[in-house]
Amino acid sequence: MEKADRIKELVDILNKASEAYYNDRDEIMSNYEWDALYDELSSLEAETGIVLPDSPTVKTGAEETSGSGTREVHEYPALSLAKSKDVNVIRKWAGDRALWLSWKMDGLTLVLTYDGGKLTKIMTRGNGTTGSNITYFADYIKGYPLEIKDKGHMVVRGEAVISYTDFNTINSTIDNPDEQYANPRNLVSGTLGLDVSRAKEVSDRGVTFHAFTLVHTDEEILSWGKRMDYLEELGFTVVDREPTDSEHLQQTIDKWTVAVKSGKMDIPVDGLVVTFDDTEYASTGSVTGHHATNAGMAFKWQDTEAETTLDHIEWSCAAFAISPVAVFDPVSLEGTTVTRASLCNISEMKRLGIGADRKTGLTVIKSNMIIPKCIKADAHGTEFTIPDKCPVCGEPTEIVTSEKTGTETLHCTNPDCTAKHIQKYTRFVSKTGMDIDGLSIRTLMRFINEGYISDFADIFNISSYKDSITVLDGFGEKSYANLIASVDKARHRHPANFIYALCIPMIGLDAAKKLIAFYGTKGFFDILTKNSYDNENTLNADANDLSNPDNKELNNVRIPYDTFAEVDGIGPERSTAIVKWISEPRNAALLEKLLKIVELDDIEKAGEKTGSCVGLTFVITGDVHIFKNRDEFKAYVESQGGHVAGSVSGKTSYLVNNDIESTSSKNTKAKSLGIEIITEDTFVERFGR
């Protein structure tokens, strides 16, 4: 193939991969493969002088399509950073100047603009020159204040991300594999692309903004580190950072790399960013391609390759598919011995040429230093066998072809297969749930595939498999002992954490706390475990019953759907979700089983509320001057029997804002709903301090 033709081919391949990377639910290649093709393209362009207009080396990357708002030009172009996997290259670029190291987060870049102390605009990065105005999501994204004490013009750039925990929980609620998201980055991109009518989903999905640079301020702050401190003082969630220099850069990178290798980071990252502390110097660089030369450099971890030989293929049941796993001769990668790597799906096996030949040569890496991945195989493998029964439940399998990408994956046909509910197990053992350390999603999946776990209660009986567990890859006596200690500790738990762990739809930790505060431990679980109710109390379905859209009478529903609706913050929709959950015989049986294993704190039912704010709901916004901060203000309202909400709604009694004439979204909404806006002084006059 001519070099010019290869350049055209590479540009086409990389642009399609970037489009999928930023906007699709599926990825069509790994970061490792993309980087390798990008490097090949860069070399060919340098050699031939041929650079196509749409080459990824001269544009900011695929244009993310998040945001249904109007397109606008950025005040300051959001250019991307040059990257390197070689620390020496970054040292040469940095010279002897003071540096900062921070995470390169893997989400969606947003640009926030403030004027007169108020947030006036939120834009997506778009193509770096223009983006989508999504200011209508201002009240639904976490991580930044709506009002600040800086009354000048300010522009802040940062990354909107969704944690792995929230990503796994959200994906677990999507039954159609074609509609599930490939990773948290795709999910946050899809979330911020929602129509304004679905704005609450942005909040429900936990989208959080992490500021990574203060682009402009009228204040004279020349140090990048001090600028980030300033943002923190103003109330922004700011990216983690550490000062360093060229001499200590490798040492600092190594320290941060350990955190990634631990596998315990809940925020997705795909590298590190090295930034000059001197912001004046950083702004003096030129623009090369789509990179501002002095704005910073991204450090990407070098994926170390190892050659090995295939021993056999296992089929492992994951949350939504049965994935092929290559088991091979042991190799050392990133200081650990690796014997297994996922082959992803049937299409990937075909692409690599992996078959049943036990002596197929493999090339494996640890993608982003964490996940073993097979990237190459000798293309002489014989035809492989696809299992016709699920390795977990033994029910028939089927090959599903994605309508969008054509990717072939193997699926279990049993909707009740334990492996399909892995995200529920992840929630059950999470810190917010039963807080069982040592049961990562990979470990849980391994135990499920080995047959050790088939429901939540089995986790507390895991010691029965000690001999088998201690010989598994990555396990030993110490790991096993730590796991058992954590399981035993989880046998005593606060009832709100236990309720959260049960994975009742729409019931998070806050809702669980409200239920326990209202009913007490005994009162709440007495309702759930009652065998029957009088016939006249049973709610029969009718055409207006949203919980039963097919108008079929649910004979196993023994308590009214609105049983818990009177609890503040629960309401009819959440109450219905609880009743429907406990009405499933398997859920009722599981709860009964768990209550015999777990000892819950005995929380008494809350007494009648008293105080000056009983029955009132307040929304507090802006700066406060009588109370130390809004947390103290909120604590006072709650001590007086009131409730503090985060957003204005029809249930709001008062909006407290010291700037009554503000045109903020909360003030505007309060006025449209006829809700009285009062100052902090007025609040104290009426309700005390």
Secondary structure, DSSP 8 states (H G I E B T S, - for coil): --HHHHHHHHHHHHHHHHHHHHH-SS-SS-HHHHHHHHHHHHHHHHHH----TT-TTSSSSS-----SS-EEE-SS---B-EEES-HHHHHHHHTTS-EEEEEEE-SEEEEEEEETTEEEEEEE-TTSSEEEB-GGGTTT-BSS-SB-S--SEEEEEEEEE--HHHHHHHHTT---GGGS-SSHHHHHHHHTTS-GGGHHHHHHTT-EEEEEEEEEESS---BHHHHHHHHHHHT--B--EEEE-TTTHHHHHHHHHHHHHTT---S-EEEEEEEESBHHHHTT--EETTEETTT-EEE------EEEEEEEEEEEE-SSSEEEEEEEEEEEETTEEEEEEE--SHHHHHHHT--S-TT-EEEEEEETTTEEEEEEE-TT-------SB-TTT--BEEEEE-TTT--EEEEES-TT-GGGGHHHHHHHHSTTTT--TT--HHHHHHHHHHTS-SSGGGGGGGGGGHHHHTTSTT--HHHHHHHHHHHHHTTEE-HHHHHHHTT-TT--HHHHHHHHHHHHHHHHHHHHH-----GGGS----TT-TT-TT----TT--S-TTTTTTSTTTHHHHHHHHHHHHHSHHHHHHHHHHHTT-EE----------STTTT-EEEE-S--SSSSSHHHHHHHHHHTT-EEESS--TT-SEEE-S-TT---HHHHHHHHHT-EEE-HHHHHHHH--
